[in-house]
Each structure stands twice: as structure tokens, then as C-alpha cells.
């Protein structure tokens, strides 16, 4: 009896499937552009808030109120950006997570365990670092959740500048990690930062979500149905006291993200394709414009490293994120008996974990909620988020640049398409038709080289004979 064939060891951060690779590439293109816009908006906010001649106008615009007071929605511009526009961002995050879990590589529980455990460790360790820092320094524990979030748009904007050749597996790991991170962050907001609950409004929001789900199940189409309903659900959720962005996540998770026989793309993918540019290009940059405008001076920057609350945020983002994500990834591999992809080293995982310390959008949002009522400390914590994110970006830049040559070779291998069929060759190694196409391609190249060789050889034979048998142009007379 033949011995059973050993099961091959599972690889951590191995090559993505082709559909997953194409989805990640499309998502990253949009998020990268959004990240650049986010960076521009953050810089514009800092200039607007710190130039003396412009500071008053920034405050006036940020605190300008509009909206129907009868519906409880007479909010400031900054409030609309944090509660309204970010709901769009979390709606896209909900669709992304649903697609990954039902149609992406994470539908395999073993594959899903890695980013989930890494994200959880990447939130728990920063919270622990913040808590220990403030227990030691006698600071407030209210901001424990501030350094727990990763800003995917900002992180990918940094990658667009320093890591253009980063392998798709590492990019997908960062993207998925941040999506899971965002979901847990919104749960933290819902559980720990909900001071009061209006059960009537909450019940209305739940009924609205049920109607939303039933319409989706029945296949009802038309933006004119879903957009007004989504606005009603959002308004009810806001008035319930639960953070309104929860409504965005809930609706995103309800969309169907699997395709049927007559569909090229699922409804979730179609909606995400339409809404993602709005989220990355408008919603998140506008939130940054009205949240990142904190007054920064030499003294304020010095306070970042002396006050326990702000120091805890910086250490949480820079140290806690890197240690937590790296540790979670290593432990997952260790206890599932998986090994790291042959093309990567653990130093690569640590570099990406460092990049996850860029906690901008959601960290700013949690900072506002955690220290609501203390504007001075809120601004100081926001400054700490900016400083911590900048330090994390610089550390990740150094670490990624050290391995950039290796990444470039891996990226070129992933992108090579010698048979020009639109599918990278690395995904066709088990396809006999691919090898037949390559054989024909090489045969044609070989035939062309033989023809060129024959012509060159003929020219070399004719050359000496013509010189020896005749006179030159300038001496055409008899010898």
C-alpha cells in the first residue's frame, strides 16, 4: 500500500489568486489617489489653521451650522464631515469586508485568520501601550482607543511614493488588515463612545435597515430607492446616539458580493466601484480638512512628548502597531504550522506593520469622541496623531527601501506577460495552452534570428569578394 502523500505546508502571504490580485490592484489605484488627496487636505488644514491671517476663517467655517434643526440635524460643518461623510467611507469598508469574506481569499477560514488576528493584536497592543504610558504618567485613560486604527488611504499614499514595487501579497495584506481594523474600530466607537441611546430612533434605524435588506433580497434596483432610504437610516442612527457611521457599515455588509450566472460583477462590486471614488476622493479628504486643522507650535510639539496622553498616542502608533501586527502574524503562522512565503522575509512583515502605524482618519475621529468637551486636549491628541503617523511613515520608508531591490524583482515576475494575453505568466504555469503559445512564440523568434543570421553571413561573404575583384570608385581607370 502506497504511503499517503504529505500535505504541503501552507504559506503565509503567498501569491494571490488572479481574481483577488486584479481586485486589489483596482482598489489600490483608487485608494492611492484618495490618499494623495487626503495628504493635500491635511496639509491645507494645517496651513489654514496655523496662518494667523487665516485662522479665524478656518474656525468660522468649521463651526458654521446648517441642516434642519427639527430633525436634530442642525450640525456644524466639521460635525457633518465626521458623522456624515465618514459614513460613506465606512459603507465602502463594509462592502470590502463582505466581499473578502464571501468571494475573496478570506472565505477560507485559515486564510481569514491571519489578517483578523493581526488586526486584533494591532489594536490590543497600542491600547495596552497607551494605557501603561498613562498609568505610569498619571494621565487620562479615555484615549486608549485613539492609536488602535490604521488609515488605509494615507498608508497607501505613502506606498505610492516609496513602495511602487511592493509585491501584491503585501499590499493585499495591508489593505485587508486596514479594512478589518476599521470594522473593529467602528465597533469600539459603538460600544465605548455611545453616551446615550434613544431607543425609539434606534428602533427606527433597525426597521430601516430591515427594509433595506428586504429590497436587496427582492432584487429591487434604482439609486432613487436606496439613497433616500440610506439617508433616513443614517439620520435615525445619528439621533439614536449610536455613532452614525455604524449605519454605513451595516448597509455595506448587507450587499450581495457573490456573482450569479448572468452577472459579470456582483451588486456589491458594482456599488463599490461607483462609491469608492466618492469616498476616497471627496468624503475622507473633506473630513481631514476639518479635523486636521490643529494649532501647532514649537511648544505644542514639545508637549506631544511630555504629556502622558499624547505620548501614549505616539508610542501606540509607532511601537504598538508594529509590535502588535508583527506579533499577531508570527503567532498565527506559528500555531497554524504555516510558513512565510519563500519570496518574503519576516523583515517585510515588520515593515508593513510599521506602515500600519499611520492612524489618521479614524484616530482623529476617536480622539474627538474620547476627549469631547476638552478642546485643548483634543487638539493636543490630534497633534499627537499627526506626529505619530509621520514617525511611523518615516520608519516604514527606511525599512521598505532596504528591501526595494528585492521587491522590484518580485514585482517584475508578477507583471511579466510574454505571450501578451493579458494574464501574467506566473499564473499560467500549469496551463498547457500557455506553454504551447510560448513554444510557438519562441519558434517564431528563433526563425527570425536564423533569417537575420543567414543575411549577415551572406553579407560577410560578399564583402571581401567585392573588394578583392574590383577597383574603388576613385580609381576606375585601368591598372
Secondary structure, DSSP 4 states (H G I P E B T S, - for coil): -PPPPPPPPPEET-PPPHHHHHHHHHHHHHHHHHHHHHHHHHHHHHHHHHSHHHHHHHHHHHT-EES-GGGT--EEHHHIIIIIIHHHHHHHHHHHHHHHHHTSGGGSHHHHHHHHHHHHHHHHHHHHHHHHHHHHHT--STTTTGGG---HHHHHHHHHHH-TT--HHHHHHHHHHHHHHHHHHHHHHHHHS-----HHHHHHHHHHHHHHHHHHHTT---HHHHHHHHHHHHHHHHHHTS-THHHHHHHHHHS--S--TT-SS-HHHHHHHHHHHHIIIIIHHHHHHHHS-----HHHHHHHTTSHHHHHHHHIIIIIHHHHHHHHHHHHHHHTT-EE-TT--HHHHHHHHHHTT---HHHHHHHHHHTTT-HHHHHHHHHHHHHHHHHHHHHHHHHHHHTHHHHHHHHHHHH--TT-SSS-GGG-TT-HHHHHHHHHHHHHHHHHHHHHHHHHHHHHHHHHHHHHHS--TT--S--
